[in-house]
Amino acid sequence: STTDDGLVVITVPKFTSNIGKSFCKTLKRDNTFKANLDKLGSSIWKQCEGTITVKEILDVVTKEFPDEKNIDQRLFLFLQQLRALGYLVY
């Protein structure tokens, strides 16, 4: 989802197994948590729909955030982190 100011909020399941889901249900707890992205992360996330390349994303964020240092490294690390967490597949 997106906040009123355009920041992305990713809803992530805590458990995918039936045991984990049942545990949350028994404790009457939500089986999800929210990951709130900053402006750069939100911009990157919105572009990750599968039709553009990492280079194209880099071009967009470089123009959108001209004062950010090491934006290429930040982009690649962010994409790797999203992949490691299972939020993004590539």
Kinemage of the C-alpha trace (Angstrom):
@kinemage 1
@onewidth
@group {chain A} dominant
@subgroup {mainchain}
@vectorlist {calphas} color= white
{ca ser a 1} P 0.000 0.000 0.000
{ca thr a 2} L 0.988 3.631 -0.216
{ca thr a 3} L 0.685 6.346 2.434
{ca asp a 4} L -0.809 9.762 1.729
{ca asp a 5} L 2.691 11.160 1.212
{ca gly a 6} L 3.585 8.471 -1.354
{ca leu a 7} L 5.698 6.177 0.834
{ca val a 8} L 5.303 2.451 0.331
{ca val a 9} L 4.226 0.116 3.131
{ca ile a 10} L 4.795 -3.583 2.427
{ca thr a 11} L 2.616 -6.050 4.339
{ca val a 12} L 4.646 -9.178 5.006
{ca pro a 13} L 3.474 -12.492 6.489
{ca lys a 14} L 5.255 -13.551 9.679
{ca phe a 15} L 4.606 -17.230 8.988
{ca thr a 16} L 3.757 -19.120 5.824
{ca ser a 17} L 3.411 -22.557 7.402
{ca asn a 18} L 0.075 -23.775 8.761
{ca ile a 19} L 1.657 -24.258 12.200
{ca gly a 20} L 2.806 -20.628 12.323
{ca lys a 21} L -0.522 -19.360 11.078
{ca ser a 22} L -2.349 -21.474 13.679
{ca phe a 23} L -0.032 -20.160 16.398
{ca cys a 24} L -0.907 -16.569 15.507
{ca lys a 25} L -4.589 -17.423 15.351
{ca thr a 26} L -4.457 -19.128 18.759
{ca leu a 27} L -2.762 -16.101 20.303
{ca lys a 28} L -5.161 -13.808 18.427
{ca arg a 29} L -2.242 -12.041 16.791
{ca asp a 30} L -1.955 -10.749 13.274
{ca asn a 31} L 0.160 -12.978 11.013
{ca thr a 32} L 1.617 -9.964 9.205
{ca phe a 33} L 3.866 -7.038 9.891
{ca lys a 34} L 4.400 -3.839 7.985
{ca ala a 35} L 7.690 -2.746 6.414
{ca asn a 36} L 7.725 1.041 5.960
{ca leu a 37} L 10.001 2.187 3.148
{ca asp a 38} L 11.688 5.581 2.943
{ca lys a 39} L 11.506 7.853 -0.120
{ca leu a 40} L 14.323 6.106 -1.989
{ca gly a 41} L 13.056 2.628 -1.129
{ca ser a 42} L 9.520 3.583 -2.129
{ca ser a 43} L 10.705 4.924 -5.475
{ca ile a 44} L 12.653 1.743 -6.180
{ca trp a 45} L 9.795 -0.524 -5.059
{ca lys a 46} L 7.280 1.238 -7.315
{ca gln a 47} L 9.521 0.553 -10.321
{ca cys a 48} L 10.004 -3.163 -9.571
{ca glu a 49} L 7.086 -4.421 -11.590
{ca gly a 50} L 9.155 -6.605 -13.889
{ca thr a 51} L 9.343 -4.591 -17.091
{ca ile a 52} L 12.391 -2.371 -16.593
{ca thr a 53} L 16.030 -3.158 -15.894
{ca val a 54} L 18.120 -2.300 -12.863
{ca lys a 55} L 20.004 0.188 -15.046
{ca glu a 56} L 16.746 1.930 -15.902
{ca ile a 57} L 15.793 2.047 -12.203
{ca leu a 58} L 19.226 3.514 -11.447
{ca asp a 59} L 18.704 6.206 -14.096
{ca val a 60} L 15.344 7.159 -12.564
{ca val a 61} L 16.532 7.314 -8.955
{ca thr a 62} L 19.684 9.207 -9.945
{ca lys a 63} L 17.479 11.904 -11.483
{ca glu a 64} L 14.945 11.798 -8.643
{ca phe a 65} L 17.585 11.956 -5.869
{ca pro a 66} L 20.485 13.954 -7.350
{ca asp a 67} L 22.057 14.754 -3.965
{ca glu a 68} L 22.200 11.145 -2.708
{ca lys a 69} L 25.704 9.753 -2.424
{ca asn a 70} L 26.547 6.214 -3.608
{ca ile a 71} L 23.056 5.781 -5.021
{ca asp a 72} L 24.159 2.924 -7.267
{ca gln a 73} L 25.502 0.960 -4.291
{ca arg a 74} L 22.414 1.754 -2.245
{ca leu a 75} L 20.171 0.535 -5.067
{ca phe a 76} L 22.024 -2.751 -5.478
{ca leu a 77} L 22.164 -3.391 -1.720
{ca phe a 78} L 18.468 -2.578 -1.368
{ca leu a 79} L 17.538 -4.968 -4.186
{ca gln a 80} L 19.705 -7.697 -2.644
{ca gln a 81} L 18.063 -7.168 0.732
{ca leu a 82} L 14.570 -7.340 -0.768
{ca arg a 83} L 15.544 -10.573 -2.494
{ca ala a 84} L 17.090 -12.063 0.668
{ca leu a 85} L 13.914 -11.301 2.612
{ca gly a 86} L 11.774 -12.867 -0.108
{ca tyr a 87} L 9.982 -9.611 -0.923
{ca leu a 88} L 11.327 -9.561 -4.480
{ca val a 89} L 12.230 -12.319 -6.910
{ca tyr a 90} L 14.691 -11.853 -9.756
